[in-house]
Amino acid sequence: MNLTHEKNAMPYAPLKIIAEDHEDLQVIAACLQDALIPLSGMEYDAKKGEFHMVVNRFCWECNPESIEGQSYYARVAAGLAFHHVKDVKKKSLDLQNENEIVNLLTIHNANDGCIHLVFSGGSEIKLKVDKLCCHLKDMDEPYPTSHKPAHP
């Protein structure tokens, strides 16, 4: 499967993005919309003040490929790290349930000094941070999926 950004475009290129302000964070949020995240892939290191997640992001930037009439899209494993984290609060999530996979809808920061990770079903993680510093990096080659996320 040869995934591309658009017709006759260059092949897939891994993302590597740093967010240090609201606008940067919105770029990362757009890249991660509909990412699938196993709860086992989340970790908070209080000593280092870091919150890490391994996500399977949908590659919105890649056009689908048609094989025998079936459209195939792309997902890729990526790492997401937040720095300067002082506290982590969760709503409607049992982080001990390592088999659960959640769907990330968006990430935003508010005037409360927190970064909000909002998941489908009303669950959320709120990171209390001293300052905004976030890194997103694709870690592997994309893999095909026949499912494209849809929003009513």
N, C-alpha and C positions, 0 to 999 in steps of 0.2 A: 504494500500500500504506500503510495507516494503522496503524502499529505502536503498541501500547499496553502499559502495564505489567501490567494485568489487565483483565478484562472491565469495561466501562463506566468505565474509568479515564482519567486524563489521557493525552495523547499522549506519546511518547518524550521524555525529558528528558536532555540530555547530562550525562555524569558529569564531575566535577572533584573529585578526592580528593587529600588530602595525608596521607602516613603519616610519623609521627615516633616510633612505638613499635610493639611486637609486635602489639598488637590492631589498630592501623590497617593494618599490613601484611597482616594476615589478611583484612581487608575488600578490599583491592586484589587479593590473591591470588584471592579468590572471584570477583571481577568479571572476572578475566583467565583463569580456568580455561578451557582449550581455545582460547585465542587462537592464531591463526596468525601466525607472524612470519617474514618473509623475512630471511635472514642479511644481505642488503644493507641492511636497515633498522636494523642495530645499529651503534653507534659509541661508542668510548671516547675521550674527550678528557682525556688525562692532565694537561695543564696546568691545566685547569679542575676536574679531579677529578670529571668527570661521565660517566655512561654512559647513553646514550639508545637507545630502541627505538621503532620504529613498528610497531604491532600491529593485527591485525584481530580484535577481540574479539567473541565470541559474546555476544549480549545476553540473558543468562539472565533478566533482569528483564522482558522483553517476552513476551507471549503470542503463539503462532503465529496466523497468519491463514490461513484455508482459501480457496483459489481453485480452483474446479472439482474439488473433492475432494482437492486436493494441499495439504499443510501447508507454509507458508512461515514461516521464522524470520528473525531479523535478526542482522547483523554490522555493526560500525562501526569505522572507522579511529580509532585512539587513539594518543596519545603517552605514553610512560612514561619518566621521568627519575629517575635515582638521583644523589644529590649526595654529596660527601665521600668519593669513591671513590679509594682509594690503589692498588689493583691489581685486575686482572681475570684470572682463570684459566678455562680452558675444558676440558671433558672430552667427547671424542667429537664435536667440532664443528670443521668446517673453515670458518672465517669468510671465507676467500677464495672459497668456492663461493657466489657471490652469487645463484645460481638456486635454492638449497635453501630450503625453507620448513619451519620446525619448529613443533611443537605444544606450547604451554606447559601443563604439568600443574599446577604450583603454584609459589609463591614462599614461602620461609621464611627466618627468620634463626636462627642458632644461637649458642651461647655462644662460638664461635670468632671473633667480630667480623666475620662474613661474612654476606652475603645470598646465598642459593642460589636460582637459577632452574632448575627441574627440567623437562626436556622429555621427551616420549615417546621411546622407544628407548634410554633410559639416558643421554642427553646432559645436560650441565649447564653453567651458567656460575656461577662463584663470584666475588662482588664483595667485596673487602676494604674495609671502610668505617670511618672514624673515628667516625661516628655515623649513625643511621638518619634519612634524609630522602629521601622519594620522592614524586613527583607523577604522577598519572594524569589525563589529560584527553582526552575525546572530541573529535575534530577535524573531524568531518563528520556528515552525516545517515546514518542506518542504511541498509543495502541488503539486499535479500532473499536468502535462501539456502534451498534445500530440504533441506539436510543439518543434522540436529541431532546434536551429539556424543553418543556413548553410551559408557558405561563398564561392562564386564562385572563 
